[in-house]
Amino acid sequence: MIVQVFQYLAGGLMIVGGLFSLLAAVGILRLPDLYTRMHAVSKAGTMGAGLMFVAIAVVSFEVSVILRAFAGFVFLFLTMPVSAHLLARASLLAGYKPSSATDITDLDIKELEE
């Protein structure tokens, strides 16, 4: 009985994680420039993959699998936003301009170039 509850919970987490990943894919297709696309992937994609790691941990009853899923979850949530930020900064310094729809009032590009 309890195994079925964990299986349904894991299935629900996989569906929600898949929906977040689908949202990230739609963001890549629909958003206007590199920076907003990168934002969609780093937020929604991370959440989708993280929920799938949690689903793996819930459905598995082995401690080693649970620890590896938790380690993957933590590693993903620590590295994905930082890498997206560094890639966005590098592309801005390389001269890739945001679209006209992007509000850059808080960003001083000249300050970054120094």
Rosetta silent file (secondary structure, phi, psi, omega in degrees, C-alpha in Angstrom):
SEQUENCE: MIVQVFQYLAGGLMIVGGLFSLLAAVGILRLPDLYTRMHAVSKAGTMGAGLMFVAIAVVSFEVSVILRAFAGFVFLFLTMPVSAHLLARASLLAGYKPSSATDITDLDIKELEE
SCORE:     score description
SCORE:     0.000 S_00000001
   1 L     0.000  -48.137 -179.164    0.000    0.000    0.000 S_00000001
   2 H   -68.129  -30.041  178.080    2.710    2.494    0.979 S_00000001
   3 H   -64.999  -39.791  178.313    4.718    1.545   -2.118 S_00000001
   4 H   -65.570  -37.292  177.506    1.781    2.550   -4.322 S_00000001
   5 H   -62.596  -44.446  178.133    1.512    5.905   -2.560 S_00000001
   6 H   -65.512  -35.037  177.999    5.206    6.570   -3.244 S_00000001
   7 H   -67.170  -41.665  176.710    4.772    5.501   -6.862 S_00000001
   8 H   -66.101  -39.562  177.342    1.856    7.910   -7.351 S_00000001
   9 H   -62.974  -44.713  178.155    3.806   10.681   -5.643 S_00000001
  10 H   -63.857  -39.527  177.065    6.821   10.019   -7.859 S_00000001
  11 H   -63.073  -41.949  177.073    4.579    9.977  -10.941 S_00000001
  12 H   -63.922  -41.431  177.906    3.080   13.317   -9.971 S_00000001
  13 H   -64.775  -37.799  177.596    6.529   14.794   -9.398 S_00000001
  14 H   -65.677  -39.264  178.554    7.674   13.506  -12.791 S_00000001
  15 H   -65.871  -45.513  179.109    4.651   15.080  -14.502 S_00000001
  16 H   -64.972  -40.962  176.406    5.191   18.435  -12.787 S_00000001
  17 H   -62.531  -39.726  176.489    8.922   18.264  -13.571 S_00000001
  18 H   -64.918  -36.636  177.254    8.112   17.481  -17.193 S_00000001
  19 H   -67.029  -39.294  175.582    5.761   20.469  -17.337 S_00000001
  20 H   -64.528  -39.905  177.864    8.492   22.753  -15.999 S_00000001
  21 H   -66.035  -38.458  175.487   10.899   21.371  -18.602 S_00000001
  22 H   -63.808  -39.811  177.055    8.273   21.933  -21.302 S_00000001
  23 H   -62.445  -38.670  176.618    7.863   25.506  -20.070 S_00000001
  24 H   -64.792  -40.366  178.987   11.629   25.998  -20.392 S_00000001
  25 H   -66.382  -39.820  177.031   11.527   24.654  -23.963 S_00000001
  26 H   -65.190  -37.674  176.957    8.652   26.988  -24.853 S_00000001
  27 H   -62.060  -37.264  177.605   10.648   29.855  -23.339 S_00000001
  28 H   -63.887  -39.108 -177.297   13.575   29.039  -25.631 S_00000001
  29 H   -77.784  -33.282 -169.339   11.297   29.170  -28.654 S_00000001
  30 H  -100.514  -23.822 -174.352    9.193   32.209  -27.750 S_00000001
  31 L   -79.258  151.857 -166.222   11.415   34.683  -25.915 S_00000001
  32 L   -78.132  -31.953 -174.839   13.110   37.442  -27.925 S_00000001
  33 L  -138.234  176.781 -175.995   16.802   37.382  -27.013 S_00000001
  34 H   -58.392  -40.733 -173.081   19.600   35.337  -25.494 S_00000001
  35 H   -69.236  -43.252  178.819   19.245   36.784  -22.006 S_00000001
  36 H   -72.365  -33.715  175.365   15.544   36.071  -21.545 S_00000001
  37 H   -64.703  -42.473  179.393   15.946   32.613  -23.088 S_00000001
  38 H   -64.809  -34.797  177.463   18.787   31.867  -20.713 S_00000001
  39 H   -64.317  -43.410  179.772   16.629   33.025  -17.810 S_00000001
  40 H   -62.837  -42.996 -178.470   13.836   30.631  -18.812 S_00000001
  41 H   -69.446  -41.325 -175.501   16.195   27.697  -19.106 S_00000001
  42 H   -72.529  -26.923  179.935   18.071   28.377  -15.889 S_00000001
  43 H   -91.602  -61.031 -175.425   14.917   28.757  -13.795 S_00000001
  44 H   -71.202  -37.664  178.623   12.271   26.452  -15.257 S_00000001
  45 H   -65.862  -39.106  177.316   14.716   23.854  -16.564 S_00000001
  46 H   -65.271  -42.419  179.328   16.438   23.617  -13.207 S_00000001
  47 H   -65.409  -41.367  179.093   13.142   23.215  -11.413 S_00000001
  48 H   -62.810  -47.849  179.456   11.978   20.528  -13.848 S_00000001
  49 H   -67.098  -36.242  178.007   15.158   18.492  -13.563 S_00000001
  50 H   -64.119  -40.851  177.528   15.216   18.988   -9.787 S_00000001
  51 H   -66.510  -32.839  176.327   11.701   17.658   -9.414 S_00000001
  52 H   -68.721  -36.899  174.115   12.652   14.627  -11.475 S_00000001
  53 H   -61.985  -42.003  178.572   15.594   13.987   -9.143 S_00000001
  54 H   -63.921  -39.623  178.004   13.210   14.191   -6.189 S_00000001
  55 H   -62.496  -39.590  177.320   10.862   11.724   -7.927 S_00000001
  56 H   -63.424  -41.142  179.691   13.738    9.292   -8.374 S_00000001
  57 H   -66.449  -35.976 -178.525   14.580    9.620   -4.682 S_00000001
  58 H   -69.699  -41.528 -174.471   10.950    9.058   -3.662 S_00000001
  59 H   -80.937  -21.837  179.719   10.409    5.926   -5.738 S_00000001
  60 L   -88.149  139.468  178.208   13.731    4.318   -4.872 S_00000001
  61 L  -109.102   17.198  177.475   14.078    2.568   -1.556 S_00000001
  62 L  -102.760  133.195 -176.476   17.870    2.250   -1.762 S_00000001
  63 H   -63.687  -38.007 -178.418   19.942    4.663    0.286 S_00000001
  64 H   -65.479  -38.577  178.401   22.668    4.943   -2.353 S_00000001
  65 H   -69.163  -40.302  179.095   20.185    5.973   -5.058 S_00000001
  66 H   -63.735  -42.757  179.220   18.514    8.481   -2.740 S_00000001
  67 H   -65.756  -40.692  177.935   21.876   10.033   -1.835 S_00000001
  68 H   -66.839  -39.022  177.399   22.923   10.275   -5.489 S_00000001
  69 H   -65.412  -40.946  177.631   19.594   11.843   -6.460 S_00000001
  70 H   -65.623  -40.483  177.972   19.909   14.341   -3.609 S_00000001
  71 H   -64.017  -41.817  176.355   23.507   15.138   -4.615 S_00000001
  72 H   -62.968  -40.455  178.152   22.404   15.702   -8.224 S_00000001
  73 H   -61.207  -49.452 -178.822   19.559   17.923   -7.031 S_00000001
  74 H   -65.350  -44.790  179.539   21.864   20.071   -4.884 S_00000001
  75 H   -60.393  -43.014 -179.883   24.569   20.255   -7.552 S_00000001
  76 H   -63.721  -45.276 -178.419   22.049   21.309  -10.186 S_00000001
  77 H   -71.901  -22.013  176.949   20.503   24.016   -8.028 S_00000001
  78 H   -85.870  -33.588 -172.512   23.918   25.409   -7.075 S_00000001
  79 H   -96.225  -31.923 -174.191   25.530   25.426  -10.503 S_00000001
  80 H   -64.248  -49.532  179.087   22.789   26.189  -13.036 S_00000001
  81 H   -64.949  -35.882  179.630   21.926   29.781  -11.958 S_00000001
  82 H   -67.288  -43.681  179.281   25.593   30.677  -11.508 S_00000001
  83 H   -66.643  -36.847  176.839   26.557   29.342  -14.927 S_00000001
  84 H   -64.652  -40.417  177.830   23.643   31.162  -16.577 S_00000001
  85 H   -63.341  -44.593 -179.339   24.727   34.401  -14.918 S_00000001
  86 H   -66.105  -39.001  176.993   28.337   33.960  -16.058 S_00000001
  87 H   -66.124  -38.991  178.314   27.288   33.134  -19.623 S_00000001
  88 H   -65.788  -41.754  178.809   25.012   36.178  -19.750 S_00000001
  89 H   -64.745  -42.195  179.510   27.786   38.429  -18.469 S_00000001
  90 H   -64.397  -40.384  179.567   30.270   37.002  -20.976 S_00000001
  91 H   -70.144  -32.781  176.070   27.875   37.502  -23.881 S_00000001
  92 H   -67.482  -42.921  177.698   27.180   41.067  -22.759 S_00000001
  93 H   -67.733  -27.629  177.666   30.898   41.815  -22.578 S_00000001
  94 L   -76.464  -10.655  175.616   31.358   40.216  -25.999 S_00000001
  95 L   107.108    6.156  178.901   28.938   42.770  -27.424 S_00000001
  96 L   -77.362  114.571 -175.808   25.689   40.849  -27.765 S_00000001
  97 L   -86.261  143.937  174.664   22.979   43.453  -27.186 S_00000001
  98 L   -68.308  162.946  178.230   19.617   42.680  -25.551 S_00000001
  99 L   -69.735  166.499 -179.030   16.446   43.126  -27.591 S_00000001
 100 L   -69.025  -20.347  179.040   14.629   46.443  -27.548 S_00000001
 101 L   -79.150  -14.308 -178.662   11.872   44.898  -25.411 S_00000001
 102 L   -83.040  131.000  179.242   14.329   44.155  -22.600 S_00000001
 103 L   -87.445  117.435 -178.606   14.534   46.788  -19.874 S_00000001
 104 L  -117.359   34.013 -177.553   18.175   47.457  -19.003 S_00000001
 105 L   -66.951  -27.360 -179.463   17.755   50.494  -16.761 S_00000001
 106 L   -88.032    0.881 -173.666   19.577   48.819  -13.864 S_00000001
 107 L  -113.445  123.760  176.368   22.519   47.797  -16.014 S_00000001
 108 L  -104.714  100.109 -175.375   25.441   50.073  -16.775 S_00000001
 109 H   -66.697  -34.954  178.997   27.195   48.442  -19.728 S_00000001
 110 H   -63.037  -34.217  178.748   30.045   50.947  -19.696 S_00000001
 111 H   -66.486  -32.790  179.406   30.830   49.961  -16.135 S_00000001
 112 H   -72.265  -30.488 -175.525   31.164   46.314  -17.187 S_00000001
 113 H   -73.762  -19.573 -177.479   33.602   47.122  -19.991 S_00000001
 114 L   -78.184    0.000    0.000   36.188   48.652  -17.647 S_00000001
